[in-house]
């Protein structure tokens, strides 16, 4: 009798774990789908802006350029306090705005090099995210170190606006590749860990969107850093 009871408990735990694993896979797939859709929308917005002179000239070289560049920061703050449905709408607006803000890359780099660097970025991002998903190592310390490094390269980038140093730009790009690769692994593990906290459907939905925001920003910044290093200029 005791043996049968023990077997039933073991089977129940196995079924619970299987359901939990399936839920995690579904949650992570939702995060990646949001991220991929966001990248696609950004690409379309960038290509449209770059190939429509009226729109491009209306944005760049005018005060609207600063609005487009700074708007995503305001949207990110709004998303942190919004409901899941509102957060989703703000997410699509944010990625479209980012697409407009980076459309200049099609004027600076050859289309071939942009495509090549995109696939290099996708491979790098994929490997880092897979590591973050599968590793048993706690990446909290790595994430904290990468965040500090991120603050450093942001400050260095602002300083370089005035210095215009090609060497500093190169160093920032190299460090940026390392930092955003590390953040990709860390954020993947963090999103996975947050799922196990057992939140409501509303919280999980918003968590998936906010997780996609983190992954989207890691991918986009990694792409821009690699493009500055490997892209062929027009």
C-alpha positions, 0 to 999 in steps of 0.5 A: 500500500505504501509502495503504491502511494509512493508510486502515485506521488512520483507519477503526480510529481512527474506530471506536474513537472511536465506541465510546468516544462510545457508552460515554460516552453510556451512562455519562452516561445511567446517572448521570442515571437514578440521579439521577432515580430518587433524586429520585423516591424522595426526593419519595415519601418527603417526600410520605409523611412530610408527609402522615402526621402520626404519622410527621411528628410522630415525626421533627420536634420530636424528637431523631430530627430530628437523626438524619435530618438528619445520617445522610446525611453518615455514609452519604456517608462510608460510600459512599466506601469501599464496593463498587459494590453496597453503594454502590448500597444506601447511595445509595437509603437516603441519598436516602430519608433526604433526602426525609424531612428535607425533608418540612417544605417541604410544611407551609411552602410551597404545593404549587403553588409547590413544583411550579413551583420544581421545574420551574424547578430542572429547567430550570436544572439541565438547562441547566447540565449541558448546558453542562458536557457540551458546553463545551471550556473547562476548568471546573476553576478554576470548580469550585474557586471554587464549592467555596470559595463552598460552604464560605462559604455553609455557614458563613453558614447556620450563623451565621444559625441564631443571627442569624435574619437575613432579609437574610443568608438572602436573600443565602445563597440567591442565592449558593447558586443561583449556586454550585450551578448552577456546580457542576452544570456542573463536576461534569458535565464531571468525570464525563465526564472520569473516564470517559475514564480507562478504568477497570474495569466495577466502578469505572465502576459505582461512578463512575456512582453517585457521579456521581449523588450529586454531581448529586443533591446539586446539584439538591436544594440548587439546588431548596431555594435557589430554593424559599426565593426563589420559593416561596409560603408557606402 
